[in-house]
């Protein structure tokens, strides 16, 4: 429902708001910055889908470090960097010197010597991931300042313990494709059963804080014990005061009733996620494994929390838009039938992430970006 944003629509004054900026959480950016990022992502998508190359950052290095598994985000980072003429380098966090005691600030300084952009996923332990990313940025900025290096080296949060901003911005673009203005739209973010592992809190947290800023009526649903961080809840309520609404329920049926959009996915029980913090600090691998077993046992108490045909029938007109950050646990989080019906939708949802990453890199690094893109069009 949202029209493609072309190069001619770009506003350089808006783009100036994101030049030199790193995205660590969507909550840390203004709505004007987020809107500029959206407009740029749509323009880059339009160019890419028309086969127009955008080598705006040739011969530059786009590092990404992943301390947790990923398929789609790694692919999006590599695809975005390559489309901009950059060389993507993706490494596992265990291969860095962090495991040997190097601090995040030191890691940032070392990588900042050669990197022209830095992406980081660090999402498993509450209280650690976003702080780590901030410290890497401190190291990079410190190196650049100390050496009078004028390069722009943006840092992109590719998922942490707090937020997953490239995912939720892709979700926002996909929502607007389907619904246009989100004002007065009912969007449900619901916990769903998973037998695989205790997933991070960052996706539901990022969704409830972002979508409430764009006027949506957001419902968060989860069983007892699966709360999100208090800071996130406070932010979602405050954001909703600007025009949307935010509520929390403990019934998946209630949350689905009348929804325009449903986003059912699993995350870990809050108290067990906190237990991970202490066990990880002690480097107690046995206890970490035991906590994971307890988390899966807790999940197994709520196997009925599944997005199936009956629940989809409770949504507005029985035809809500189903969303997931993928991979979904089919047969647990979502029924095979619902996933089959929406498999193209979730693929198109995922495709927006590459353009979000492109927009973050180009927007942060390229001066007079509107003019540069116009010359390519």
N, C-alpha and C positions, 0 to 999 in steps of 0.2 A: 504493500500500500504506500510505502515511501518511495518517491522517485529517486532515480540515480542522481548522485551529486556529481556534476561535471566540473572540469577545470575552470570553466567560465564562472561557476558559482562560488569559487573559493574567495575568501576574504583574507587578504594578507594581514590585516590587523588582528584577525582571529588567530591566524597561524603564528603570529609573533608571540602569542600567549603561551605557546608550547615549545618555542625555540629554546634549546638548551636545557629542557626539563627532563627529569627522570620520573617515571611512573612507578611509585612504590605501593600506593593504595589509591583507589579511585576517590576515597574520602578525603585525601590530601589535595586533590585538585578541585578547582572551582567548576561550577556547572558550565561556565563559558569555555573553560579549557577542554572539558569533556566533549562539549558540542563541537568545538573546533577539531578535535581528534576524530569524531564521527564523520564530519564533513570531508576531512582529508581522506579517511579510509574509504569512503564512498567514491571519491574522485579517483583514487588509486585503483580501486576495484574496476571502475569503468574503463580506465586505460588498459589494465591487464586483460580484461575480458574482450577488449577490442584488438588485442595483440600488439599494443604499443609498449615498447620497452622503456624502462625507467632507470637507467644506470646513473643514478644521482650521486652515488658514493663509491666510485671505482677504486680498486686496489686498496680497500680498507678491510679490516679484520673484525668480524662480529663473533666475539667469544660468548659461549653459554656454558654454565656449570649446573649440572643437575645432581642434587643430593637425594632425589627420589625418582622413581620410574616415570617415563613419559613416552608417548608415541606421537600424539597429535600436536602437542606444544613444541616438541623437538622439530617436527616436520614444518610447522608454521614458522619457527625461528629460521630454519635453514632456507625455506622457500622465500621468506620475506627478504632476508639478507641477499640471497642470490639475485632476486629481481631488482634490487637496488645496486647491483654490481659489487657487492661485498663478498668476502670469503667467509662463510660460516665455519666455526670450529666449535664442536660440542663435546664436552668431556664429562665423565662421571665424577661426582664430588669426591669419591674415595681415591681418585688418582691425583688429587691436589695435595699440597703440603699441610692442609688443615688437619688431616688425620695424624700428622706428626707434630702438631702444636702450633703451627703458624696461625696468627690471628686473622680475622676477616679484614681488618685494616691493612695488614701487611700483604694479604692476598690481593686486595684492591690495588695497592701501590705497585706490586709486581706486574699484574696483568695490565694495569693502566699505562705502563711503559709502551706497550705495543697495540693494545686493543683500541678499537674505535667505537665499540659499543659492547655492553656487557649485559647478558641475561642470566638470571639466577632462579633456580627452583630449590626451595628449602622449606618444606611444608609439614614435616612429620611431628615436630616437637613444639608444643605451645610455648610461647615466650622466646623462641630462639630464631625462627626463620626470618621474620621481618627485621629484627634487630641485626641479624647477620648481614642482610642486604644493605641496610643503612650503613653498617660499618664498612662494607666493601666500597660503597659510594664515597664515604669519608676518605678512604685510602686513595681512591682514584683522584678525587678532587684535590687532595693534599699533594699528591705527586705532580699533578698538572700545575698547581699554584707554585710549588717549590722550584719547578724547572721552567717557569714562564712559558709553558706549553699551551697554546691557544686552541688546541683541538677540543671539540665537543665530544664527550664520551658518555652518552646517556646510559643509565642503568635501568633495566626493565625487570620488574617482578614477574617471573614466569610461574608463580604460585608460592605462597608462603603459608605460615600458620594463621595469618589474619585474613588474607584476601587472595583472589586469583584474578587480577584486573584485566589481563588480556582475554580471559575466558568471559568474564561478565560484560566487558565492552562488546565482544562478539555477540553475546546473547542479546544485548540491548539493540544492536543493529538488526539482528534477525527478528526480534520482537517488533521493531518499527517497520520492517519490511511487511510484516503480516497485519499489524494493527494500526500503524500510523501513530498518532498521538496516544500515549499511554494513559492519559488522564481518564479516570473513572473505570479503567480496565481492572479486572480482578485477576491477580496473578498469585498462584499458590506455590510456595516452596515447601516441599514436604520431605521428611525423612522417609526412607524406604528400606526394607530388609535387604541385607547383603550377607552372604556366607563367606565372602572372600577375605576381606581384611578391614580393619578399623580405619576408615577413610578420614582425611583431614576435614576440619570445619570450614575451610576457607571458601569453598564455593557457595554454600548457603549464606555465609556471613557477607561475602561480596555481593550477592544478589539482593539481600534485604536492605543493605545500605545504599546500593546504587539505584535500584528501581524505585525506591521511595522518593528519591530526588527528582524523578521524572514523572511524578504525579500518579503513579499506580497505586491501587489498593492491594497491598501485599499481605498475604496470610502465611504465617510460618506454622507448620504442624510437625509435631514430633511426640513420641511416647515419653513417659516420665524418665528423667535421667539423661536426656539427649539435648540439653540446653546448649546455647551458644554463649560466647563470652559476654559479660555484662557490658563492656565497652561497645561492642557491636550492637547490642540491643538498645542502648542509650542513643547511639547514633541513628539507628533506624527510626526510632520514635521521633527524634528531633527532625530528621529529614522529612518525615511524613507530615509534620506540622506545616510544611510549605505548600500542601495541596493534596497529597494522597492520603493514605491511611495505612496503619500497621496493626496487626493483631496476632496473637499466638493462641493456637488451639491444640488439644491433645487427641483429636479425632481426625483421621484421614478422610473419612466420609464427609465430615463437616467442612473440611478445608476444600474438598473438591466440589462441593455443592455450588453451582452457579459460576464456577471459575471459567475465565476466558483462556487461561494458560495454566498448565500444571508442569511442575519441574520436580519430580520425585527422585531423590537420590539418597544414598546412605552416608552417614558420618558416624564417628565414634562417640561412645558415651562420655560425657564431660568429665566425670570423676576419674575414669580410667585414662583419659587423655592427660589429666593432671598427674596421675601415677607414673606415666611415661617420663615426665619431666625429671623426677627424682632418680628413677632407674637409669635414665640416659646420662644424667650428671655423674653417676657412679660407674658408668660404662658397664653396667650389669646386664650382659646379653641374655642370661638365663631368665632374669626377671622381666626383661622386655618381651621375651617370647611368652612367658606366663601371662603377662598382661594382655597380650594379643589373644591368647586362648580365652581369657575371661571376657574380653570384648566380643569375640565371636559367640561365646555362650550367652552373653547379654542380648546380642542381636537376635539369637534364636528364639527368644521369648516373644518376638514380635514378627513372626513370619507372615502374619496376615496383612502387614503393611506393604502391599503390592499395588502398583498401578495396573489394574486389569480392566477388562471391558465393562464390568459392572460399575466400577468407580468412574470410568470415563463417561458412562451414561449419566452420571450425576452432574456433569459440568454443563455450562451454558449451551443449550441446544444439543447436548450430548456430543459436542464436536470441538472440545477445547484443543488448543495447540499443545502437543506434547513436546517437552524439551529435556535434554540431558547433555551433560558435558562429555560423556562417553569415556571409557567403555561402560555400558550398562550391564548389570548382572541380569541377563534375560532369564526369566522364570523365577526371579527373586525380587528385584527392584521393579521389573516391568514384565508383563506377560508377553509371550511370543507374538500373540496376535496384535497387541497394541504396538509393539516395536515394528512389526512387519508393515503396519499401516503407516507409520511415521518414519520409516528408515530414510527416505529421501529428505524429509524435513530436517532430521538431526544431522545429516551429512551437510546440508546447505547451511545449517546453523554453525557447524564446525568450520566451514570454509571461510567464515568471516574473520577468524582469528589471524590468518595470514595477512589480511589487509590492516587489521589493527596494529600488528607488529610493524608492518611497513610504515604505517602512519607515525608510529612512535619514533622509529629510527629516522625517517626523513624529516619529520616535523622538528625533532630535536637538533638535527645536524645541518640542515640546509637553509642558508639565508635566502631571502626573496624566493621562497619555495613556489609561490603561486606563479611567478614569472618563469622560473625554471621549468615547471610542469607545462606551462603554456607553450614553451618553445619545443616541447616534445610532442604536443598534441597534433 
